[in-house]
Amino acid sequence: MIVGSVFGVIALLFVGLVVVGAIIKNNRSTSSPQLALPSYSPYRPYDRPTDTPTEAPTPTPSPTSTGTVNPPRQVVLNTTLERNTLYRAGGLPTVSCPVGSPSIYSHSQLKSLIMKTSRCLNKGWSRILGEQGIDWRPPGYAIVATKGRGACGDFPQVGSIVPYYCPRNGTIYASTGAMAKGSGNSLGYGQIVGWHGAIISMMAHEYGHHVQQLTGLSNTWWQRTQRSSSSSGRLALSRKFELQATCFGGMFMRSVAGTYPVTPARRNTLYYFYSRVGDWPGYPRDHGSPANNNRWFRQGYEKNKAFQCNTWLAPSSSTS
């Protein structure tokens, strides 16, 4: 319940990610130094016990040609932040996900787009998680036109436009009206970008929190947060957690780029968008600077490898 409350608060604060009045041109790109994380091979996730080891479901034993039964293979998952089993998964496979040109200002069309894209997210993530023995299940969705109340609180929060993921019931909550048209003093993603890909990339970020939940990253992050004795330490952990979800969102947008489609101009629009979201003055520093949001979205998009989204081993300067 505590974790769920934290996500609800984070969702409210995430309104600071939107720059009011930004005008984006599709052919504009923002450069950001790329990170050079080490390959996964030096990490040995099974060298020592993990914080909360679990066993993945195994198939029913089947008889061999000699009539004996093969014992089930036990898969011990590493749920630590730095050496999580997820980092062995590689990149998301190419997923065919043509979505056409829906109107983001139509609730029915935007909701249909979100649900269609969720199936594309499922195809990619279920495959690479399953290959590592990680138990996968899809998230739930609660998509409304204006506002509602979810398991982790109201959505959107007052004056907010952003969706949120609630780990209490594994559900993503979102308001199509708020995301497209804005709320209060906050412009909607549709008003700022004018392209549904920005909204979907934010939904892919929320799906990234679901991936963190399935792999034990969420629980381990929260345990470490509770052990932190300083506010600055807790904020630093929150930034790494959020920037990792942004990186996962970038991985997904790359996986569907060929059919979605994400043209070079639209890719640059996403880069520019993520260079304008982050912790702005007046908001807690819990999501990372605009420069680092851009950095980690590009990291996921351009490298598309799970271990390249390991914010927990990255230099602190890249998660500030």
C-alpha positions in Angstrom: 0.0 0.0 0.0 2.9 2.3 0.7 4.4 1.6 -2.7 1.0 2.3 -4.3 0.8 5.7 -2.5 4.3 6.6 -3.6 3.3 6.0 -7.3 0.2 8.1 -6.8 2.3 11.0 -5.4 4.9 10.6 -8.2 2.1 10.8 -10.8 1.1 14.2 -9.4 4.6 15.5 -9.4 5.1 14.3 -13.0 3.0 17.2 -14.2 6.2 19.2 -13.9 7.5 17.3 -16.9 5.5 19.4 -19.4 6.7 22.7 -20.6 3.8 25.0 -21.2 3.8 26.6 -24.6 6.6 24.6 -26.2 6.3 24.4 -30.0 7.9 21.4 -31.6 9.0 21.0 -35.1 9.3 17.4 -36.5 12.7 18.0 -38.1 14.3 19.4 -35.0 16.7 17.1 -32.9 18.4 17.6 -29.6 21.8 16.1 -29.1 22.6 14.4 -25.8 25.8 12.4 -25.0 25.1 8.7 -25.1 26.0 6.4 -22.2 28.5 3.7 -22.6 27.5 1.1 -20.1 29.5 -2.2 -19.9 28.1 -5.3 -21.5 26.1 -7.6 -19.2 28.6 -10.4 -19.4 30.9 -9.2 -16.5 27.8 -9.2 -14.1 27.4 -12.5 -12.4 23.8 -12.5 -11.0 24.0 -15.9 -9.4 27.3 -15.4 -7.5 25.4 -14.5 -4.3 21.9 -14.7 -2.9 19.6 -12.0 -4.0 17.4 -9.8 -1.8 14.2 -11.7 -2.6 14.9 -14.8 -4.8 11.9 -16.3 -6.4 11.2 -19.3 -8.6 9.7 -19.0 -12.0 6.9 -21.4 -13.1 8.4 -24.4 -14.8 6.7 -26.7 -17.4 5.3 -30.1 -16.6 8.1 -32.7 -16.8 7.9 -34.8 -19.9 9.1 -38.3 -20.5 12.3 -38.8 -22.5 12.8 -41.5 -25.1 13.9 -43.9 -22.4 10.7 -43.4 -20.5 12.2 -41.5 -17.6 11.0 -38.0 -16.5 13.3 -35.0 -16.8 13.3 -33.0 -13.6 11.9 -29.4 -13.8 14.5 -26.7 -14.3 14.5 -24.3 -11.3 15.2 -20.7 -12.3 16.4 -18.5 -9.5 15.8 -14.9 -10.4 18.0 -12.0 -9.4 15.8 -9.1 -8.2 18.6 -6.7 -7.3 18.7 -3.3 -8.9 22.2 -3.6 -10.3 22.3 -7.2 -11.5 18.7 -8.0 -12.1 17.9 -11.0 -14.3 16.1 -8.6 -16.7 19.5 -7.3 -17.9 20.2 -10.7 -19.5 17.1 -10.3 -21.8 18.7 -8.4 -24.6 16.5 -6.1 -26.7 12.9 -6.0 -27.6 12.1 -7.8 -30.8 10.7 -6.0 -33.8 6.9 -5.9 -33.4 4.5 -5.1 -36.2 2.2 -2.4 -34.8 0.6 -0.3 -37.5 -1.8 2.2 -35.8 -2.9 4.5 -38.6 -3.8 8.1 -37.9 -6.2 8.2 -35.0 -7.4 11.5 -33.6 -6.0 12.1 -30.2 -8.9 14.4 -29.4 -11.4 11.6 -29.7 -11.8 9.6 -26.5 -12.9 6.5 -28.3 -10.1 6.7 -30.9 -7.3 7.5 -28.4 -8.5 4.7 -26.0 -8.6 2.3 -28.9 -5.0 3.3 -29.8 -3.8 2.8 -26.3 -5.4 -0.6 -26.0 -4.0 -1.6 -29.5 -0.6 -0.5 -28.6 -0.8 -2.3 -25.2 -1.0 -5.5 -27.2 2.2 -4.6 -29.0 3.9 -3.9 -25.7 2.7 -7.3 -24.4 4.2 -9.1 -27.5 7.6 -7.6 -27.0 8.0 -7.7 -23.2 6.4 -11.1 -22.7 8.8 -12.7 -25.1 12.1 -11.4 -23.6 10.9 -11.8 -20.0 9.7 -15.3 -20.6 12.9 -16.3 -22.2 14.7 -15.4 -18.9 12.2 -17.4 -16.8 10.5 -14.2 -15.5 6.8 -14.8 -14.8 4.9 -12.4 -17.1 1.3 -11.1 -16.9 -0.2 -8.1 -18.7 -1.1 -5.0 -16.8 -4.7 -3.8 -16.5 -5.9 -0.6 -18.0 -8.5 2.0 -16.8 -8.9 4.6 -19.5 -11.5 7.3 -19.0 -12.4 10.5 -20.9 -12.1 12.9 -18.0 -11.2 11.7 -14.6 -11.7 8.8 -12.2 -10.5 7.2 -9.0 -8.1 4.3 -9.1 -6.5 2.0 -6.5 -3.7 4.5 -6.0 -5.8 7.6 -6.0 -7.5 10.0 -8.3 -6.5 10.1 -11.9 -5.4 12.5 -13.1 -4.5 14.4 -10.0 -5.9 17.9 -9.8 -4.2 20.1 -12.4 -2.3 17.1 -13.8 -2.4 15.4 -17.1 -0.3 12.3 -16.6 -1.2 8.6 -16.4 0.1 6.5 -13.5 0.9 2.9 -12.8 -0.5 1.4 -9.6 1.6 -1.6 -8.4 -1.1 -2.4 -5.9 -3.2 -4.0 -8.7 -0.9 -3.8 -11.7 -3.1 -1.3 -13.5 -2.3 1.8 -15.7 -4.7 4.6 -15.2 -5.1 7.4 -17.7 -7.4 10.2 -18.8 -7.5 10.7 -22.6 -8.9 14.2 -22.2 -6.1 15.4 -19.9 -3.4 13.9 -22.0 -4.6 15.4 -25.2 -6.2 18.7 -24.1 -4.5 19.5 -20.8 -5.8 20.3 -17.4 -5.7 23.5 -15.4 -2.6 25.3 -16.4 -1.0 22.3 -18.0 -1.1 21.9 -21.7 -1.8 18.4 -23.0 0.8 16.3 -24.8 -1.4 16.6 -27.9 -1.4 20.4 -27.7 2.4 20.5 -27.3 3.4 17.8 -29.7 0.4 17.2 -31.9 1.3 13.6 -32.5 -0.1 10.5 -30.8 3.4 9.0 -30.5 4.3 11.2 -27.6 1.2 10.0 -25.7 2.1 6.4 -26.4 5.7 6.9 -25.4 4.4 8.1 -22.0 2.2 5.0 -21.8 5.2 2.9 -22.6 7.0 4.6 -19.7 4.1 3.5 -17.4 4.4 0.0 -18.8 8.1 0.2 -17.9 7.0 0.5 -14.3 5.0 -2.7 -14.8 8.2 -4.4 -16.1 10.0 -3.1 -13.0 7.2 -4.7 -10.8 7.4 -8.1 -12.5 11.2 -8.3 -12.3 11.4 -7.3 -8.6 13.0 -4.0 -9.4 10.1 -2.1 -7.8 10.2 -3.9 -4.5 14.0 -3.7 -4.2 13.9 0.0 -5.0 11.3 0.6 -2.4 13.2 -1.4 0.2 16.4 0.6 -0.5 14.4 3.8 -0.4 13.1 2.9 3.1 16.6 2.3 4.3 17.9 5.6 3.0 18.5 8.1 5.8 18.4 11.2 3.8 15.9 13.0 1.5 18.6 13.6 -1.1 19.3 9.8 -1.1 15.7 8.9 -1.6 15.3 11.5 -4.4 18.4 10.0 -6.1 16.8 6.6 -6.0 13.6 7.9 -7.4 15.3 9.5 -10.3 17.1 6.3 -11.2 13.8 4.4 -11.0 11.9 6.9 -13.2 14.7 7.3 -15.8 14.9 3.5 -16.2 11.2 3.4 -17.0 11.8 6.2 -19.6 14.6 4.1 -21.1 12.3 1.1 -21.3 9.8 3.3 -23.1 12.4 4.3 -25.6 13.2 0.6 -26.3 9.5 0.0 -27.1 9.3 2.9 -29.5 12.3 1.6 -31.3 10.8 -1.9 -31.6 7.7 -0.6 -33.4 9.4 2.1 -35.4 9.2 0.3 -38.8 5.4 -0.1 -38.7 4.0 2.4 -36.2 5.7 4.2 -37.9 8.3 6.3 -36.3 9.9 8.2 -39.1 13.2 10.0 -38.7 11.3 13.3 -38.3 9.0 11.8 -35.7 12.0 10.3 -33.9 13.5 13.7 -33.7 10.2 15.0 -32.3 10.4 12.5 -29.5 14.0 13.4 -28.8 13.0 17.1 -28.6 10.0 16.3 -26.4 12.1 14.3 -23.9 14.6 17.2 -23.8 11.7 19.3 -22.5 10.4 17.0 -19.7 11.9 16.5 -16.3 12.4 18.2 -13.0 11.8 21.9 -13.4 12.2 24.6 -10.8 9.5 24.4 -8.1 9.2 20.6 -8.3 11.0 17.9 -6.3 14.0 16.4 -8.1 12.5 12.9 -8.4 12.3 12.3 -12.2 15.7 13.6 -13.4 16.7 16.8 -15.4 15.3 17.4 -18.9 18.8 16.6 -20.3 18.8 13.2 -18.6 15.3 12.4 -19.6 16.4 13.0 -23.1 19.5 11.0 -22.6 17.8 7.9 -21.2 15.0 7.9 -23.8 17.6 8.0 -26.5 19.6 5.4 -24.7 16.6 3.0 -24.9 15.7 4.0 -28.4 19.1 3.8 -30.0 20.6 0.9 -28.1 17.5 -1.2 -27.4 19.2 -3.5 -24.8 17.8 -4.1 -21.4 21.2 -3.8 -19.7 21.7 -0.4 -21.4 18.8 0.8 -19.2 20.6 -0.1 -16.0 20.5 3.3 -14.4 21.7 1.8 -11.1 25.2 1.4 -12.5 25.3 4.6 -14.4 27.3 7.7 -13.3 25.4 9.9 -10.9 25.8 12.8 -13.4 23.5 11.0 -15.8 20.8 10.5 -13.3 20.8 13.9 -11.7 
